[in-house]
Every structure is written in C-alpha cells, then in structure tokens.
Amino acid sequence: MSEGAMSEGSMSEEVREVNFDGLVGPTHNYAGLAHGNVASMRHEGLTANPREAALQGLDKMKSLMEAGYAQGVLPPQQRPDLGALRDLGFTGDDASVLARAAQEAPQLLRAVCSASSMWTANAATVTPSADASDGRVHFTAANLQSSFHRYLEPRTTARVLAAMFRDETHFAHHPVLPATPAFSDEGAANHTRLSGAHGEPGVHLFVYGRQAFGGQHGPTRYPTRQTLEASQAIARQHGLSDAQTVFAQQNPEAIDAGVFHNDVIAVGNGPVLLYHDMAFRDEDATLDALRARMASPLIPVRVPSEAVSLEDAVSTYLFNSQLLSNPDGSMTLVVPGECQENETVWRTIQDLLLAGYNPISEVLVKDVKQSMRNGGGPACLRLRVALSSAERQALGGRVLLDEALHGDLTAWVERHYRDRLTPADLADPQLAQESLTALDELTQLLGIGNVYPFQLE
Ligand code: SUG
C-alpha cells in the first residue's frame, strides 16, 4: 500500500467521541423521586417548565456542535407509561387509569410520568471498538432497577439503541442485566474510559457503590446504585480482560453526602481523570491500578476537599461537567451555570485552567437549570460513544446533530411542549395525548421507526 493510501485509510477510520444527549420529554416535572439525590429531594413539587428544559438541552447541544464536537441525540420515552399502571392493576379507559392512579397512588402516577430518560449517562455502558476483540462497539442498556421510575426505561432504551446502532457488523447489543439488587446497574455514569486519543485502546474504570456478595461496608444514609457484580458482568459481556479493567469502590461518605453516581464526583477524558479527593474509597490503589494498565501516562487532576467541599461539589456539579478533547490536544470543560455562581468553585476552575500540568484550557458554562433541579448536570445528559467514521456512517436514523436537525427539533419542542407542569397536571389525559402526538412526530423526524411499545386508546 502506498503511503498516500495508508493515510487515507487511517483518516477514514478517524475516531471521534459522539455525545448523544437525551432530549427532555414533554412530561418533565419535579416529583422528588430519587432518594439520595439531594436536588431531586429538595425540589419536589416545584412547577417545571418542560419547554424550557428541552430548549436548554438543545442549546447545550448546539453550542457543542458549533464548537466542532460531534453531537448526537437520543429520543425521550413515552410518558405517562400507562402500560406500567395497567400492569399494577389499574383498569378502565386511559382517563380512568390516570384518574384512579392520581387518587389512589399519586406517587406511582408521578413515577410513570418522569422524563428521567433525558439523563442518558444512565442509558447504557458502551465499549468502543478499539477495545473489543471483535472490532465492534458493545452496548448494555442499564437495568436502572434502583427506582421504579427509572426501572421503566431499559425496555425502550434497548429498542432505541438497537434502532440507531442497528448494523450488526459494527454494533453488538447485550442483554440488560437481571433487574435485581445484586446486579444494580446505572450505566455510563459509573464507568469512565481512560486512554490516549479516543481511537487508542483504553482502560475501563468501573466505580461501584457496593459489593452485593460480601465486601466492605457501604453508605448508611443513602442507597448505592451500582454493584461490583453488575460492573463485572458488563466487563464480561463486552469481553474486557483484567488488563483493560479497574474496579473501584465509591467512597461511602460521598454517597451519604448526595453523590449517587460516580459522575457527580469524577470525570475522565483521554488520559485525564478530574476527581474530588472523596471520590474513591481507596484513592491511591485506584490510581495505581489505572497507571499499571494504561499505555499513556495518567494525568490525575485532584481537587481536594479544602478547595471544594463535598457539599459544594454536590450543589454545583463541578464534576458533572463534560471534558472534551480539542484537535490541538487541549481540553474544554463544560460546566453548569451553578459553578459560576459559587465563588470557591469558580476560583478552583480558574486555577485548573491556569495549571500547566493538565490540558484543560477552556471552560464553557451552560444553563441546564431545569435538569439540574432534578440532579442532572451536563454530563448526566449525555451518553458518550466513541465511533470511527465507518461506524458513524453506519448509524441508523437522523440522529447526528446539524444546523437543520437542531432547527427541526427546536420547532418541534415549540409546537408541542407546555411551559408549565405541576404534579397535579400529570393526571390530565390531554397531557398523555400531547406527549404521544409529539413523540409520534419525533420518530418520523429522527427516522428511527416506532420504538415506543404502546399506543393510547
Ligand atoms: O436518577 N433524577 C435522576 C438524575 C440522574 C442523573 N444522572 C447522572 N448522574 N448520570 C436520578 O436520580 C429525579 C426525578 C424526579 O425527582 O422527578 C431523577 O430521577
């Protein structure tokens, strides 16, 4: 092969990380459903603005697209999930099912209306083809069994992922893990891939809250969401070897302070691991294990408690930022507006940008307040999938964001979404109808076929 042909070949395999953001669904509301997620608990009962929430999400996607990053979208799920209410014994026509649930079990009605699928960091765990022996991208949709409202997601998530990543020569889909506490799995929020460039082989850091069978003590106040056994099962499914994986326990004290996922206290990208000193039960052992496996030197960026308290980390979501690679080797940190409002955290970010030992050189502030009030920052809203150009070309549907798709999605939100939603509005049969109409139109717009399991009467 001539040199020219070789470089052409490697260019066509150019690997880019695509951030697939979840579109916020039309029933976005504040139901206080997530015990241990302090923002969700604190904002229960507030009036939500689904339209603003969806537009904030789209605006974040547009900013990143315009800055040159590859941006994708994942559709929301159909809510209310009337099928789930029927499974739980509510009978009659749709309006009666909603009315009875509102009357007899308002907490269940809230759960089946949650727009929680917007937090796509919890949709699945993904292994890029560079790390897989069969050269395919591997997916396991998360079972999200810790809470009822999120347990409703994986069935549709698996269908959506199968519709978008449908080409079997490039993509492999594994069964959702058994939805039982021993295999509690919350997806990429507890998984970080560290590597040189995105196309180079990586090391997978799986962070778990507890070990189901044996293990050391966990948190006492709030629940854990990821087990070691779940993380190990995913590594097995994806064919990852010991040399490619590190399993580390979260610091139980952090979970008790509201760090319900590892991505609330750490974020990695390429060789950089930005983390709070309370992130891991055994910080040194975790870093040593990573160093022993990584081909390129690890760049740990440690934020000590003296600089940012656990409480500030949780309230500002500094670590729930996106860390993105730029062509010149520098990195950009995408933080929520709350970071700028907190003097200490903002100062820490400025220090990080100035420090010479890490490649983080720019900060981008995005307002995702509607999602933040439910405990979802910039990093929660996206699922990272590193894809070669051939894999990007094999994607099903119209799911990579460009100017035109952004315009279509914005107009779609403006056509269908309410700007006010209270928990009392959730029983309105009209809301269910509006949601169905909107999602029907969306599946056509995205060209992914009917991924929703049920129709209204
Ligand atoms: O699972 N909140 C979500 C937030 C998920 C954030 N994701 C990541 N950290 N990756 C959760 O706790 C709250 C819904 C409510 O209260 O209405 C909620 O489900």
Residues whose N, C-alpha, C, O or C-beta is under 5 A from the ligand:
A	BS01	SUG	N29 Y30 A31 G32 L33 A34 N37 S40 S116 W119 A121 N122 A189 H261 D263 N374 G375 G376 C380
